[in-house]
């Protein structure tokens, strides 16, 4: 997919459910070392996160979130993409956005 089809937007409360789905799918694809009970425990904690408490940027195509990045105290704390085979250009766009805002990777 072309980079032109994607845009980066600041998180809004309307993004919450999609972000949680992206988190879950991404973790299930990339964290195969987690036991199912560990995953469920972490998932419960993630669902309690108030994403307004820190900076979150969403990578969107149309209205669908393909990835997101979370920043706390000017430091990237989480970066997740929708699929294991996500195009690195999109991940790079999220990272570039944070660098432009003088956030440390």
N, CA, C and O atoms as a GROMACS GRO file, in nm:
protein
  420
    1UNK      N    1   0.083  -0.119   0.000
    1UNK     CA    2   0.000   0.000   0.000
    1UNK      C    3   0.087   0.124   0.000
    1UNK      O    4   0.195   0.127   0.059
    2UNK      N    5   0.040   0.222  -0.064
    2UNK     CA    6   0.113   0.347  -0.073
    2UNK      C    7   0.107   0.424   0.058
    2UNK      O    8   0.007   0.422   0.129
    3UNK      N    9   0.218   0.490   0.089
    3UNK     CA   10   0.222   0.576   0.208
    3UNK      C   11   0.119   0.686   0.201
    3UNK      O   12   0.072   0.736   0.303
    4UNK      N   13   0.083   0.726   0.078
    4UNK     CA   14  -0.011   0.835   0.060
    4UNK      C   15  -0.149   0.802   0.115
    4UNK      O   16  -0.226   0.892   0.147
    5UNK      N   17  -0.180   0.675   0.127
    5UNK     CA   18  -0.311   0.634   0.176
    5UNK      C   19  -0.323   0.644   0.327
    5UNK      O   20  -0.433   0.633   0.382
    6UNK      N   21  -0.212   0.663   0.394
    6UNK     CA   22  -0.211   0.665   0.540
    6UNK      C   23  -0.188   0.806   0.591
    6UNK      O   24  -0.123   0.888   0.526
    7UNK      N   25  -0.243   0.833   0.709
    7UNK     CA   26  -0.216   0.960   0.775
    7UNK      C   27  -0.198   0.932   0.924
    7UNK      O   28  -0.244   0.830   0.975
    8UNK      N   29  -0.132   1.023   0.991
    8UNK     CA   30  -0.112   1.010   1.134
    8UNK      C   31  -0.195   1.117   1.203
    8UNK      O   32  -0.190   1.235   1.168
    9UNK      N   33  -0.273   1.073   1.301
    9UNK     CA   34  -0.360   1.163   1.375
    9UNK      C   35  -0.341   1.141   1.524
    9UNK      O   36  -0.311   1.030   1.568
   10UNK      N   37  -0.360   1.246   1.599
   10UNK     CA   38  -0.358   1.234   1.744
   10UNK      C   39  -0.479   1.152   1.789
   10UNK      O   40  -0.586   1.159   1.728
   11UNK      N   41  -0.460   1.076   1.894
   11UNK     CA   42  -0.565   0.993   1.951
   11UNK      C   43  -0.684   1.076   1.998
   11UNK      O   44  -0.667   1.186   2.052
   12UNK      N   45  -0.803   1.023   1.975
   12UNK     CA   46  -0.925   1.076   2.035
   12UNK      C   47  -0.998   0.959   2.100
   12UNK      O   48  -0.969   0.843   2.070
   13UNK      N   49  -1.093   0.988   2.186
   13UNK     CA   50  -1.168   0.881   2.252
   13UNK      C   51  -1.241   0.791   2.152
   13UNK      O   52  -1.270   0.675   2.183
   14UNK      N   53  -1.270   0.842   2.035
   14UNK     CA   54  -1.335   0.761   1.932
   14UNK      C   55  -1.244   0.650   1.881
   14UNK      O   56  -1.291   0.554   1.819
   15UNK      N   57  -1.113   0.660   1.906
   15UNK     CA   58  -1.016   0.562   1.860
   15UNK      C   59  -0.996   0.446   1.957
   15UNK      O   60  -0.933   0.346   1.922
   16UNK      N   61  -1.048   0.458   2.076
   16UNK     CA   62  -1.017   0.363   2.184
   16UNK      C   63  -1.039   0.216   2.146
   16UNK      O   64  -0.948   0.135   2.160
   17UNK      N   65  -1.157   0.182   2.099
   17UNK     CA   66  -1.186   0.041   2.069
   17UNK      C   67  -1.094  -0.014   1.960
   17UNK      O   68  -1.048  -0.128   1.970
   18UNK      N   69  -1.068   0.067   1.858
   18UNK     CA   70  -0.978   0.021   1.753
   18UNK      C   71  -0.836   0.002   1.805
   18UNK      O   72  -0.767  -0.093   1.768
   19UNK      N   73  -0.791   0.093   1.890
   19UNK     CA   74  -0.656   0.080   1.946
   19UNK      C   75  -0.645  -0.048   2.028
   19UNK      O   76  -0.545  -0.119   2.019
   20UNK      N   77  -0.746  -0.078   2.105
   20UNK     CA   78  -0.743  -0.201   2.185
   20UNK      C   79  -0.740  -0.324   2.095
   20UNK      O   80  -0.673  -0.422   2.127
   21UNK      N   81  -0.812  -0.320   1.984
   21UNK     CA   82  -0.810  -0.432   1.890
   21UNK      C   83  -0.673  -0.445   1.823
   21UNK      O   84  -0.621  -0.556   1.807
   22UNK      N   85  -0.615  -0.333   1.784
   22UNK     CA   86  -0.481  -0.336   1.725
   22UNK      C   87  -0.380  -0.391   1.826
   22UNK      O   88  -0.296  -0.474   1.791
   23UNK      N   89  -0.391  -0.345   1.949
   23UNK     CA   90  -0.301  -0.396   2.054
   23UNK      C   91  -0.313  -0.547   2.064
   23UNK      O   92  -0.213  -0.618   2.062
   24UNK      N   93  -0.435  -0.596   2.075
   24UNK     CA   94  -0.457  -0.740   2.094
   24UNK      C   95  -0.405  -0.821   1.976
   24UNK      O   96  -0.333  -0.919   1.995
   25UNK      N   97  -0.441  -0.782   1.856
   25UNK     CA   98  -0.397  -0.857   1.737
   25UNK      C   99  -0.245  -0.854   1.723
   25UNK      O  100  -0.183  -0.956   1.690
   26UNK      N  101  -0.186  -0.739   1.747
   26UNK     CA  102  -0.041  -0.726   1.735
   26UNK      C  103   0.031  -0.812   1.838
   26UNK      O  104   0.127  -0.881   1.805
   27UNK      N  105  -0.014  -0.807   1.961
   27UNK     CA  106   0.050  -0.886   2.067
   27UNK      C  107   0.033  -1.035   2.040
   27UNK      O  108   0.128  -1.111   2.058
   28UNK      N  109  -0.084  -1.077   1.997
   28UNK     CA  110  -0.105  -1.219   1.967
   28UNK      C  111  -0.015  -1.267   1.853
   28UNK      O  112   0.029  -1.382   1.852
   29UNK      N  113   0.013  -1.179   1.757
   29UNK     CA  114   0.099  -1.216   1.644
   29UNK      C  115   0.248  -1.214   1.679
   29UNK      O  116   0.327  -1.289   1.620
   30UNK      N  117   0.287  -1.130   1.772
   30UNK     CA  118   0.430  -1.108   1.795
   30UNK      C  119   0.482  -1.156   1.930
   30UNK      O  120   0.603  -1.164   1.949
   31UNK      N  121   0.394  -1.186   2.022
   31UNK     CA  122   0.438  -1.225   2.156
   31UNK      C  123   0.398  -1.370   2.185
   31UNK      O  124   0.328  -1.398   2.282
   32UNK      N  125   0.443  -1.460   2.100
   32UNK     CA  126   0.404  -1.600   2.114
   32UNK      C  127   0.464  -1.667   2.237
   32UNK      O  128   0.430  -1.781   2.269
   33UNK      N  129   0.552  -1.598   2.305
   33UNK     CA  130   0.612  -1.650   2.428
   33UNK      C  131   0.520  -1.633   2.549
   33UNK      O  132   0.544  -1.693   2.654
   34UNK      N  133   0.414  -1.552   2.535
   34UNK     CA  134   0.322  -1.530   2.647
   34UNK      C  135   0.231  -1.651   2.666
   34UNK      O  136   0.180  -1.707   2.569
   35UNK      N  137   0.212  -1.690   2.789
   35UNK     CA  138   0.112  -1.792   2.821
   35UNK      C  139  -0.025  -1.726   2.808
   35UNK      O  140  -0.038  -1.606   2.830
   36UNK      N  141  -0.128  -1.802   2.773
   36UNK     CA  142  -0.263  -1.743   2.760
   36UNK      C  143  -0.307  -1.670   2.886
   36UNK      O  144  -0.373  -1.566   2.878
   37UNK      N  145  -0.272  -1.723   3.002
   37UNK     CA  146  -0.312  -1.655   3.127
   37UNK      C  147  -0.240  -1.522   3.143
   37UNK      O  148  -0.297  -1.425   3.192
   38UNK      N  149  -0.111  -1.518   3.102
   38UNK     CA  150  -0.036  -1.393   3.107
   38UNK      C  151  -0.096  -1.290   3.012
   38UNK      O  152  -0.110  -1.173   3.047
   39UNK      N  153  -0.130  -1.336   2.892
   39UNK     CA  154  -0.190  -1.246   2.794
   39UNK      C  155  -0.319  -1.186   2.850
   39UNK      O  156  -0.340  -1.065   2.841
   40UNK      N  157  -0.405  -1.269   2.906
   40UNK     CA  158  -0.532  -1.220   2.959
   40UNK      C  159  -0.511  -1.121   3.073
   40UNK      O  160  -0.585  -1.023   3.085
   41UNK      N  161  -0.412  -1.146   3.156
   41UNK     CA  162  -0.383  -1.054   3.266
   41UNK      C  163  -0.336  -0.919   3.213
   41UNK      O  164  -0.379  -0.814   3.260
   42UNK      N  165  -0.247  -0.923   3.115
   42UNK     CA  166  -0.197  -0.799   3.055
   42UNK      C  167  -0.310  -0.727   2.981
   42UNK      O  168  -0.322  -0.604   2.988
   43UNK      N  169  -0.392  -0.802   2.911
   43UNK     CA  170  -0.504  -0.743   2.838
   43UNK      C  171  -0.597  -0.666   2.933
   43UNK      O  172  -0.643  -0.557   2.901
   44UNK      N  173  -0.623  -0.725   3.048
   44UNK     CA  174  -0.707  -0.657   3.148
   44UNK      C  175  -0.644  -0.524   3.189
   44UNK      O  176  -0.714  -0.424   3.202
   45UNK      N  177  -0.514  -0.524   3.210
   45UNK     CA  178  -0.444  -0.401   3.247
   45UNK      C  179  -0.450  -0.298   3.134
   45UNK      O  180  -0.476  -0.180   3.159
   46UNK      N  181  -0.428  -0.342   3.011
   46UNK     CA  182  -0.430  -0.250   2.897
   46UNK      C  183  -0.568  -0.188   2.880
   46UNK      O  184  -0.580  -0.071   2.846
   47UNK      N  185  -0.672  -0.265   2.904
   47UNK     CA  186  -0.808  -0.212   2.891
   47UNK      C  187  -0.838  -0.105   2.996
   47UNK      O  188  -0.934  -0.030   2.981
   48UNK      N  189  -0.760  -0.099   3.099
   48UNK     CA  190  -0.778   0.004   3.203
   48UNK      C  191  -0.703   0.134   3.170
   48UNK      O  192  -0.722   0.235   3.238
   49UNK      N  193  -0.620   0.131   3.070
   49UNK     CA  194  -0.540   0.249   3.035
   49UNK      C  195  -0.631   0.362   2.989
   49UNK      O  196  -0.723   0.342   2.910
   50UNK      N  197  -0.603   0.481   3.039
   50UNK     CA  198  -0.667   0.601   2.988
   50UNK      C  199  -0.569   0.661   2.887
   50UNK      O  200  -0.470   0.722   2.926
   51UNK      N  201  -0.596   0.644   2.760
   51UNK     CA  202  -0.506   0.689   2.656
   51UNK      C  203  -0.495   0.841   2.647
   51UNK      O  204  -0.411   0.894   2.573
   52UNK      N  205  -0.578   0.912   2.721
   52UNK     CA  206  -0.567   1.057   2.728
   52UNK      C  207  -0.459   1.102   2.827
   52UNK      O  208  -0.424   1.220   2.832
   53UNK      N  209  -0.406   1.008   2.904
   53UNK     CA  210  -0.305   1.042   3.004
   53UNK      C  211  -0.166   1.062   2.945
   53UNK      O  212  -0.074   1.105   3.014
   54UNK      N  213  -0.150   1.030   2.817
   54UNK     CA  214  -0.021   1.048   2.749
   54UNK      C  215  -0.048   1.072   2.602
   54UNK      O  216  -0.162   1.064   2.556
   55UNK      N  217   0.057   1.101   2.527
   55UNK     CA  218   0.042   1.128   2.385
   55UNK      C  219   0.031   0.996   2.309
   55UNK      O  220   0.112   0.906   2.327
   56UNK      N  221  -0.069   0.987   2.225
   56UNK     CA  222  -0.087   0.870   2.139
   56UNK      C  223  -0.115   0.920   1.998
   56UNK      O  224  -0.198   1.009   1.978
   57UNK      N  225  -0.045   0.862   1.902
   57UNK     CA  226  -0.064   0.895   1.762
   57UNK      C  227  -0.107   0.769   1.689
   57UNK      O  228  -0.050   0.661   1.709
   58UNK      N  229  -0.209   0.783   1.604
   58UNK     CA  230  -0.265   0.669   1.533
   58UNK      C  231  -0.231   0.677   1.385
   58UNK      O  232  -0.242   0.783   1.323
   59UNK      N  233  -0.190   0.566   1.329
   59UNK     CA  234  -0.167   0.554   1.186
   59UNK      C  235  -0.298   0.504   1.126
   59UNK      O  236  -0.342   0.392   1.155
   60UNK      N  237  -0.360   0.586   1.042
   60UNK     CA  238  -0.492   0.553   0.990
   60UNK      C  239  -0.494   0.549   0.838
   60UNK      O  240  -0.426   0.626   0.770
   61UNK      N  241  -0.574   0.458   0.789
   61UNK     CA  242  -0.611   0.457   0.647
   61UNK      C  243  -0.762   0.464   0.647
   61UNK      O  244  -0.830   0.376   0.700
   62UNK      N  245  -0.813   0.569   0.587
   62UNK     CA  246  -0.955   0.601   0.598
   62UNK      C  247  -0.985   0.618   0.746
   62UNK      O  248  -0.926   0.704   0.810
   63UNK      N  249  -1.073   0.540   0.802
   63UNK     CA  250  -1.102   0.554   0.944
   63UNK      C  251  -1.048   0.436   1.024
   63UNK      O  252  -1.074   0.424   1.144
   64UNK      N  253  -0.974   0.348   0.957
   64UNK     CA  254  -0.921   0.229   1.022
   64UNK      C  255  -0.782   0.255   1.077
   64UNK      O  256  -0.696   0.311   1.008
   65UNK      N  257  -0.759   0.214   1.202
   65UNK     CA  258  -0.628   0.230   1.263
   65UNK      C  259  -0.543   0.108   1.229
   65UNK      O  260  -0.582  -0.006   1.256
   66UNK      N  261  -0.426   0.134   1.171
   66UNK     CA  262  -0.334   0.027   1.133
   66UNK      C  263  -0.221   0.012   1.235
   66UNK      O  264  -0.153  -0.090   1.238
   67UNK      N  265  -0.202   0.112   1.316
   67UNK     CA  266  -0.096   0.109   1.416
   67UNK      C  267  -0.106   0.232   1.504
   67UNK      O  268  -0.180   0.326   1.474
   68UNK      N  269  -0.030   0.230   1.612
   68UNK     CA  270  -0.027   0.347   1.699
   68UNK      C  271   0.102   0.349   1.778
   68UNK      O  272   0.173   0.249   1.790
   69UNK      N  273   0.130   0.466   1.831
   69UNK     CA  274   0.250   0.485   1.911
   69UNK      C  275   0.210   0.566   2.035
   69UNK      O  276   0.136   0.664   2.025
   70UNK      N  277   0.261   0.526   2.149
   70UNK     CA  278   0.231   0.595   2.274
   70UNK      C  279   0.357   0.655   2.333
   70UNK      O  280   0.462   0.591   2.336
   71UNK      N  281   0.346   0.778   2.379
   71UNK     CA  282   0.461   0.853   2.428
   71UNK      C  283   0.432   0.901   2.570
   71UNK      O  284   0.327   0.960   2.597
   72UNK      N  285   0.526   0.875   2.660
   72UNK     CA  286   0.516   0.921   2.798
   72UNK      C  287   0.644   0.996   2.831
   72UNK      O  288   0.754   0.945   2.811
   73UNK      N  289   0.628   1.117   2.881
   73UNK     CA  290   0.742   1.201   2.919
   73UNK      C  291   0.847   1.206   2.807
   73UNK      O  292   0.966   1.187   2.830
   74UNK      N  293   0.798   1.230   2.684
   74UNK     CA  294   0.882   1.250   2.567
   74UNK      C  295   0.962   1.125   2.528
   74UNK      O  296   1.067   1.136   2.464
   75UNK      N  297   0.914   1.008   2.567
   75UNK     CA  298   0.981   0.882   2.536
   75UNK      C  299   0.877   0.782   2.484
   75UNK      O  300   0.769   0.768   2.542
   76UNK      N  301   0.910   0.714   2.375
   76UNK     CA  302   0.819   0.614   2.319
   76UNK      C  303   0.810   0.496   2.416
   76UNK      O  304   0.911   0.436   2.451
   77UNK      N  305   0.689   0.465   2.457
   77UNK     CA  306   0.666   0.354   2.550
   77UNK      C  307   0.597   0.236   2.484
   77UNK      O  308   0.609   0.123   2.532
   78UNK      N  309   0.525   0.259   2.376
   78UNK     CA  310   0.462   0.148   2.304
   78UNK      C  311   0.445   0.187   2.159
   78UNK      O  312   0.415   0.301   2.125
   79UNK      N  313   0.465   0.087   2.074
   79UNK     CA  314   0.444   0.106   1.932
   79UNK      C  315   0.396  -0.026   1.877
   79UNK      O  316   0.467  -0.127   1.883
   80UNK      N  317   0.277  -0.027   1.823
   80UNK     CA  318   0.218  -0.151   1.775
   80UNK      C  319   0.158  -0.130   1.638
   80UNK      O  320   0.100  -0.026   1.608
   81UNK      N  321   0.173  -0.232   1.555
   81UNK     CA  322   0.114  -0.233   1.422
   81UNK      C  323   0.016  -0.347   1.413
   81UNK      O  324   0.022  -0.442   1.491
   82UNK      N  325  -0.073  -0.338   1.318
   82UNK     CA  326  -0.183  -0.432   1.306
   82UNK      C  327  -0.139  -0.573   1.271
   82UNK      O  328  -0.197  -0.669   1.322
   83UNK      N  329  -0.040  -0.589   1.186
   83UNK     CA  330  -0.002  -0.723   1.143
   83UNK      C  331   0.146  -0.748   1.164
   83UNK      O  332   0.226  -0.655   1.171
   84UNK      N  333   0.180  -0.873   1.172
   84UNK     CA  334   0.320  -0.912   1.187
   84UNK      C  335   0.403  -0.865   1.068
   84UNK      O  336   0.520  -0.832   1.082
   85UNK      N  337   0.341  -0.863   0.952
   85UNK     CA  338   0.412  -0.826   0.829
   85UNK      C  339   0.389  -0.680   0.792
   85UNK      O  340   0.395  -0.645   0.674
   86UNK      N  341   0.364  -0.596   0.890
   86UNK     CA  342   0.339  -0.455   0.862
   86UNK      C  343   0.456  -0.394   0.786
   86UNK      O  344   0.572  -0.423   0.813
   87UNK      N  345   0.422  -0.311   0.693
   87UNK     CA  346   0.522  -0.243   0.613
   87UNK      C  347   0.602  -0.150   0.702
   87UNK      O  348   0.544  -0.066   0.772
   88UNK      N  349   0.733  -0.163   0.702
   88UNK     CA  350   0.818  -0.081   0.790
   88UNK      C  351   0.807   0.067   0.759
   88UNK      O  352   0.837   0.150   0.845
   89UNK      N  353   0.765   0.102   0.638
   89UNK     CA  354   0.749   0.244   0.606
   89UNK      C  355   0.647   0.309   0.699
   89UNK      O  356   0.661   0.425   0.737
   90UNK      N  357   0.543   0.234   0.735
   90UNK     CA  358   0.439   0.288   0.821
   90UNK      C  359   0.489   0.304   0.964
   90UNK      O  360   0.461   0.403   1.030
   91UNK      N  361   0.564   0.206   1.011
   91UNK     CA  362   0.626   0.216   1.143
   91UNK      C  363   0.721   0.335   1.144
   91UNK      O  364   0.724   0.411   1.241
   92UNK      N  365   0.797   0.351   1.038
   92UNK     CA  366   0.890   0.464   1.029
   92UNK      C  367   0.816   0.597   1.031
   92UNK      O  368   0.867   0.695   1.087
   93UNK      N  369   0.698   0.603   0.972
   93UNK     CA  370   0.621   0.728   0.974
   93UNK      C  371   0.579   0.763   1.116
   93UNK      O  372   0.584   0.880   1.155
   94UNK      N  373   0.539   0.664   1.194
   94UNK     CA  374   0.502   0.691   1.333
   94UNK      C  375   0.624   0.741   1.410
   94UNK      O  376   0.615   0.838   1.486
   95UNK      N  377   0.737   0.676   1.392
   95UNK     CA  378   0.858   0.716   1.462
   95UNK      C  379   0.903   0.855   1.417
   95UNK      O  380   0.944   0.936   1.499
   96UNK      N  381   0.893   0.882   1.288
   96UNK     CA  382   0.931   1.014   1.235
   96UNK      C  383   0.844   1.123   1.297
   96UNK      O  384   0.893   1.231   1.330
   97UNK      N  385   0.716   1.095   1.312
   97UNK     CA  386   0.626   1.194   1.373
   97UNK      C  387   0.671   1.228   1.513
   97UNK      O  388   0.670   1.345   1.552
   98UNK      N  389   0.711   1.129   1.590
   98UNK     CA  390   0.756   1.156   1.726
   98UNK      C  391   0.888   1.233   1.726
   98UNK      O  392   0.908   1.322   1.809
   99UNK      N  393   0.976   1.200   1.634
   99UNK     CA  394   1.104   1.273   1.627
   99UNK      C  395   1.080   1.420   1.592
   99UNK      O  396   1.149   1.509   1.643
  100UNK      N  397   0.984   1.444   1.506
  100UNK     CA  398   0.951   1.582   1.469
  100UNK      C  399   0.899   1.660   1.589
  100UNK      O  400   0.912   1.782   1.595
  101UNK      N  401   0.843   1.590   1.684
  101UNK     CA  402   0.792   1.654   1.805
  101UNK      C  403   0.897   1.650   1.916
  101UNK      O  404   0.867   1.677   2.032
  102UNK      N  405   1.022   1.615   1.879
  102UNK     CA  406   1.134   1.610   1.971
  102UNK      C  407   1.112   1.508   2.084
  102UNK      O  408   1.141   1.534   2.201
  103UNK      N  409   1.060   1.392   2.045
  103UNK     CA  410   1.038   1.283   2.138
  103UNK      C  411   1.146   1.180   2.115
  103UNK      O  412   1.184   1.154   2.001
  104UNK      N  413   1.196   1.122   2.222
  104UNK     CA  414   1.308   1.027   2.213
  104UNK      C  415   1.260   0.886   2.186
  104UNK      O  416   1.164   0.839   2.247
  105UNK      N  417   1.329   0.820   2.094
  105UNK     CA  418   1.296   0.681   2.060
  105UNK      C  419   1.373   0.586   2.150
  105UNK      O  420   1.359   0.464   2.137
   0.00000   0.00000   0.00000
